[in-house]
Amino acid sequence: METDLSTSSFKNKSKIRINDSEKGGFPKLPLNLLTVVLFFCIFNIVMLRSNTFWKYCHQSSRLDIDERLFFESRIRLEMKHSQTGRILLLGSSQVREGFDELEMNRLLEGTGLQIVNLGYGGNAPADELLMDLEIAMKLKPAAIVYMPFVASFYSKYLFPPIRSNFSPAILPYIIDHFGISSLFKNATTIIDGLSRYWFVMIRHRESVRELLIKDISNSLSENRSDRKRTFYGHKMKSAYYKAEIDKSNGKRYGFSEYSNYNKEVFQNIAISLKKKAIPFIVLRGPSHPLLKKCYPPEVDDDFGSFLEKQSRLADIHYLNDRDMPEFTADNFCDFTHMNSSGRDRFTKFMAEYLLKMIQK
């Protein structure tokens, strides 16, 4: 039997295939795939609105490991209440360790103010603040308190970190300072950030998975672990500081395009909050006196002068070293985190400062 290899034969077969596809319009996706996508979207919405889910995340999240899960779960739970007068404390673990939220609220009792400490691990750069504010603003804050320290603006990154708090609002700044090519070079990071932005179960997948595994293990164990969140209790010895100073060679922090990028982000945050008539209180984060040996003095000068200038341009309530209590080495457990004595002093100072603000 001969095979028909004529051109007309190919045309006829091609026409048949085209006509077949035209009958159904665009190629149809498998029903199973559509079902999975639909289920995933519905599940995502249910989780976002589930008070039980966020309570579990808030109570189970681990210190220094599930920080962003704790951050979002705290906000989601606060959103359930119609409380007004919230003052949000934002920044790194310096904020978390430097302010005793319960004590501050006790000192401010009867004023109509409520302190919500949202500090979590990291350097608290301005780009992170911008992305965090997208969800934090849902609490309709009466004021924003942000406490950066020198690492917030002068750490050296090859590309801005994109984590579970990613927001597309940061992309124009990345393009402006690092070029659109940086998005293509880091496409995997960007795609991961976007998927985390849209889907809560992807956003916190690592933490939720580990917490569930831990809970299952605990339920099968006779000695269940206690997961209380506590302040740091360690105190570094002098050998630690010497080793870190030697390792840094005086260059731990420095000038880079990342510094310019974060400065621009900070400027726009300040302008935005000013337009919304939300007081923006910026504290220069206190640190152990020896930290200054880890980076050039001109970096420290630039940090202070930048914040001073922005406070004048955008009506920021800026508190520098001179405006705050003097903290010594005895008030810290390491380079940046306060111990109980430092925390007590800082908590009392901040509560008194806020009281003076509302009395004006």
N, C-alpha and C positions, 0 to 999 in steps of 0.2 A: 504494500500500500504506500502510495507516494504522499509526502507531506507538502501541503500548499504553502510555499514561501513567497507568494506574490505580494506586492505592495498593497493591492486592494484588500487582501486578506487581513493584513495588519491594520489597515484603516477601519475595516468593518468590526474587528475585535475591539479596537480602541474605542470606537463609537459606542459599542455595546456597554463597555465598562463605564464610559462617561455618562451614558444615559442612566445606568443603574445607580450611580452616585447622585445624579441629579434628582432622582425620585425621592431620596431622603434628605436632600439639602446637604448640610455640612455632615461630615462623618460623625456618627454617634459614639459618645463615650460609653464604655461598658456600664451597665446598670449597677453592678457591684461597686465600681469605683465611685459613682455618683452617690450611692448609699453611704459609703464610708466617709466621703467628704461632708455630706449633709450631717451625718451623725457626729463627726468631729466638730463641726461648727456649732451644733446644738449643745454638745457637751461643754465646749468652751464657754458659751453664754451661761450655761447652768453653773459652772464653776465660778465664773466672775461674780455671780449674784448669790452664791451660796455662803451664808453666814457661818455654817458649820465648817466648811472647807477652810475659810480664812482663820477661824478660831483655832483649828487644828494646826495650821501653818504657824500662827503666831505663838502658840504655846510650845510647839515642838522644835522650832528653829533653833539652831545651835550657834552660840557665840563665835564670831570670827569665821564661820563657815557658811551659814545661810543668811548672811546679813541683808541681802536685797529682798529675799523672801520675807524676812521679818519686817523690813521697811514697808513693802507693799501691803502685807497683811495688816499691819498697824493702821495704815491709812484706810484700807477697805472697811475695817471694823469701826473706825472713827466716823466714817461716812454714814453709818447707820443712825448716828445721833444728830440731833439738830442743835448741838452746842455752838454758841457764838463766842467770840473773843479768844479764839485759838491763836497761840503764838508758836510757830513752828521753828524748832532748832535744827538747822541743817548743817552738815559738814561731815568730817571724817570721824573715826573712832575717838578723836580728841573731844568731840562734842558728846559722844555717848559716855565717855569716861569722865569728862570734865564737869558735867551737870547732873545733879541728882534730881530727876524729874518729880518724884514724890515730895521731896523736901521743898522744891521751888513752888509747887502747887499748894503746899501747906502754908508757906510764907505769903502767897498771893491770895489766900482764901478770902472770899468776900469782895474781891475786886471785879469779878466777872471775867477774869482771864484764866485760860487753861494752857499750861505748857505741854507741848507734845515733842518729846525728844526723838528725832529721826536720824540721829547720827549713826553712821556705819563705817566699817573698815575701808581703808583706801586713803588716797591723798586729797579727796574732795576738790578736784579741779572744777573750774567754772562750767566746762561742757557737761560734766556730770550733774551740776546744779540745775542747768537748763533743762536737762532731760527729766530730772527728779521733780522739778516744779510742774511738769505737765500733769502729773497725777496728784501732787501735793496741793495744787491750787483748787482741787475739788473740795477741799476742806474749808474753803473760803476764809483764809487766815486773816486775823486782825493785824499781824505783823510777821515778817520773815527775819529770822536771825541766822546769819551765815558766818561760820568761823573757818576761814582758810588759814593755812600756814604756808611757809615758804615753798614747800614741796608742791602745793596746789597749783602754782603757776610756773615753777622752774624745774620740774622733773623732766627728764629727757625720754621721749617716746619716739619710735620710728613712725608710728601711726596712732591716732587717738584710739584709746581702748573702747570697744563697743561690747557692752555686757547685757545683762538681763533688763537693765533700765533704759535700753536704747529707744530713742525717738527720732523720727525722720527730720525733726526740727533742726537737728545738728548738721545735716548734710550740706546746706549752703555754706556753712562756715568751713567745713572740711574741704569743699571744692575751692573756696576762695583762698585758703592758705596752703593747701597741699596739692591742688590741681585735680581736675576731673579724672586724670589718669590714675590717681591714688585709689579711686573707687573701683576701677577695673583690676588694679593690682591686688586689691583686698576684697574682691567680689564675694568670696566665701564668707568673710567676716560680715560684710554688709547684708548679705542674704540671710545669714544666721540672725543678725540683729533685727531685721524686718520680720522674720518668722516669730521671733520672741515678742516683738511689739504687738503683733496681731493675735497671738495665741498664748494664753496664760499657762497652759500645760507644757508648752515648748519653752516658754520664758523661764520657768523655774524647774525644768525637768530634772536636772541633776539633784537639786535639793530635795524635791518631792520624792524621787526614787529612793534616795538614801534614807530619808526619814521613814518611809514605808518599810524598807528592809529592816531598819533599826527597830521599828515598832513590832514587827513580826518576830524578830529575834528576842526582843524583851518579853513578849507575851509567852514565849516558849521557855524563858529562863526564870529560875526561882529568884534571882537577884536582879530586879528591874532597875535600870539606871535612872537617876534623878536628873532632869534636864533643866534645872533652874538657870536663868540668865543672871550672872553676877558681874560685878566690877572686877577689873584686874586686881590680883593680889600679889603679883611678883614685885621684886625690887632688884634691878640689875646692879651688879657689883662694878667697881671701878675698872676692872679688867675688860669688861664689856665695852665701856665707853672708849677706852684706849684702843682696843682692837678696831672698833668702828671708825674712829677718827683716822687711824693709820690706813685702813682699807679705802676710805673715801679720798685720801690724798688731797683734801680740800676742794674736791670737785664733784661732790654728790649731786648738787643742783647747779644749774647754769642757764645761760641764755640760749634760746633756740626758737625756731618758728612756732613750736608748740606754745611757748610763752606768749607770743604775739596773738596766736589763735585764741588762747584762753582769756587774754585781756579784752579782746574784742567781744567775745561771748559775754564776759562779765559786764562790760559797758552797756550792752543791749538789754541784759537782764535788769540792770539798775534803771534804765530809761523806761522799760516796760512796767516795772513796779511803781515807778513814779507816776506814770500815766493812770494807773489803776488806783492811785492814792493809798497804796499799801506801804507802810513804813518798812524800810529796808535797813536793818541793823547789822553792821559788819564788824566783827571782832578779829583783830589780828591774833591768831592762835598762839597762846603762850607755849614755850618749850623749855627744855632743860638748857641751862646756860652753855653747856658744852656742845650743843648742836651747831652753834655758829662756827665751830672749828671745822665743820664738815663741808663748808662751801665758802666761796669768795665773799668778802664784805660788800662788794659792789652789788651783788645779788640782793643782799639784805636791804641795802639802801634803795634799790630800784623798787623792790616790793613795797616798802613803806611809802615812798613818794608817789607810786601809782595809786595806791589806795587813798592817800590824802587828796590827790588831785580829783579822783572820781567822786569822793565824798562832797567836794565843792560843786562839781558839775551836775551831779544827779541827786543832790539833797540826801545823801546817804548818812545815816547815823553811824559814824565810824569811831571805833574805840581802838586806840593803839596802846602800846606798852605803857605810856605815861598816864593813860586814863584808867588803867586797871590796877589791881593790887600787884605788888611786887612778889613774884614767885621765885623761889630759890630751888636749888637742887633737891632739897629735902621734901619738896612738894611733888616730886615726880618719881614714877617707878621705872621709867626708861626715858628715851629722848623726848617723847611727845605726850605721853599719857600721865595724867595726874593720879596720885595716890589719894587716900581718904582725906588727908589734911589739905591738900590742894583743892580737891573737889568741894570740900566744905566751904572753904573761903570763896571759891569761884561761884558756887551756887548762891551763897548769901549776897555776894556783890551783884550778881545779875538780877536777882529778885528785887533788890533795892533800886537798881537802875530802872527796871521796868515800872516800879511803883512811882518813881519820880517822873517818868515819861507820861503816865496816864493822869498825873496830877497837874500837868502843864495845860 
